[in-house]
């Protein structure tokens, strides 16, 4: 051992005091020499830096040696091996290769992961829970002023019977049709998670009973497939996952995540609409009913002054939100319809 | 230096200067791969790694921060952070689901959260300060019952009251929150104290209002012009990034100015050994910094984040100067020897960072 080991300068911090002492440091495989003092390797804990070059050596007696220069050489002399994470975190090649992986993993989670996991959870939620949640939302909705329906009682009862017949005697108790007079909402119908279906007076005025039944079939499809609950679970799954991965970014992260989360909701909505449409089509093609009714209803609504006049997307009922796709959406109905009207 | 220097008698403390300015050594170039690895592992582990990612990030920024030749240290345990996040999740998920269903039940988790929030703030501060060190001396947050009482007053009582004053009390509420936070902090055995600065907080609020009012008028005008060009559907959507960006910048500016006031009125210790803080953040410079940050993030779809974060940290830190006539060597930390240390260990069992993480 003719060669003298390189000497570095470190700062030694004594536990319990902010006094830092500058010391010359050399290392051998057996331990560290701090000036005259020898510290054997077994009592030294090496704390490699995260980025940067601030190596720390914790000694058994609570003192800490801080090396801003030469820490790596000392650690390697003591036999320290670089960890996998330290190597990953230093590599720009890994970082650049990771970018597409991150995007792909993010997209896969968004397309399949979250929906799959959310639907699994939805299966475990009892129907009773779903119903008790939506009861309140319904009360809140019907509480407003001037929302009392003007639909004649006879027609209300007839539509109620249509709905009951549609879902069968076993489920009839859980489905309830409510009427809401709302010029602001316009001709619309929506389903709450538990089985409450709301149609506006404006819709009832616009459509005949056969067409309303077709719309109800679509809404029943939403209820049967538990779209409300599944959507809520998917949306919350997305936001939790987003927060966990990019939460450190603070407001910058929120800014970046707002758009994908919005798109998520729209993407999932379209899927659910297609599912409800399929349910409606299945019901309409059974027992001599006409699939034309649904297409007729949709076209009437899109052409109605309330929807057309407003022009904005907000005026279009949520189950029609895929506005430019209305025609595309109606293709299966038209195909099943003997003569297009 | 000769080999024979005796450590125990090395009288080589740096000569006492009076001023000590923070230095930040982090760079976007260095932080970028660290950040990417953090995001990648967080996604792959469905968010579980995020606790480890947080520790890596905190360690990077602490170890890159220099004061008088020594670096800061972060010693948080990932598992403690993971537990804290799991607890926060238990409150968050029911809320998001119920809120999405427009259920009145959503008020239950919201209420629980509001009631627990001050307690969680104390917990989080205790954890965060306890795991931060400088030269082997740990920071800390008071364990006295008064600290918790103050949290409920500053984060629940006063904000509740300020609602009835039409927001007039709000700058005072923010002032009290800053003061409560600083007054309960200690570095080793030495407490931090903030001198009241209510008047300055009201001045900042007025300034923000003076910026906000013309800015919102401008925003309304822009939207009106855009409506004519793009139509009523696209105009609000097109202007959203600008209005949102302006909002983010304004909130950040207000926060920074209040922090500046709070720090500038803070002293560490008392008497001849006291350390005072000078903060030289300039309004125009802060505005320029935030504006370029938002532009950088927007133009790179977020990829510039590591650079944005490092340049912000550099500006903020390198403009803080400590005035310490007796230097920084005399602080002691006896918490390791007091019986309180046990309670400290228990309280740092988990970290709840609701404010940041979610």
Interface residues (C-beta under 8 A of the other chain):
Chain A: X7 X9 X11 X12 X13 X14 X15 X16 X17 X18 X19 X20 X21 X22 X23 X24 X34 X35 X36 X37 X49 X50 X51 X52 X54 X56 X62 X63 X64 X66 X68 X85 X88 X89 X90 X91 X92 X94 X95 X98 X99 X101 X102 X105 X106 X109 X133 X134 X136 X137 X140 X193 X228 X229 X231 X232 X233 X235 X236 X239 X240 X241 X243 X244 X245 X246 X247 X248 X249 X250 X251 X252 X253 X255 X256 X258 X311 X312 X313
Chain B: X1 X3 X4 X5 X6 X7 X10 X12 X13 X25 X26 X30 X31 X32 X33 X34 X36 X37 X38 X39 X40 X42 X43 X44 X46 X47 X50 X53 X54 X56 X57 X59 X60 X63 X64 X69 X70 X71 X73 X85 X89 X92 X93 X96 X97 X98 X100 X101 X102 X103 X104 X105 X134 X135 X136 X137 X188 X232 X233 X244 X245 X248 X251 X252 X293 X294 X297 X301 X302 X305 X308 X328 X329 X330 X331 X332 X333 X334 X336 X337 X356 X357 X358
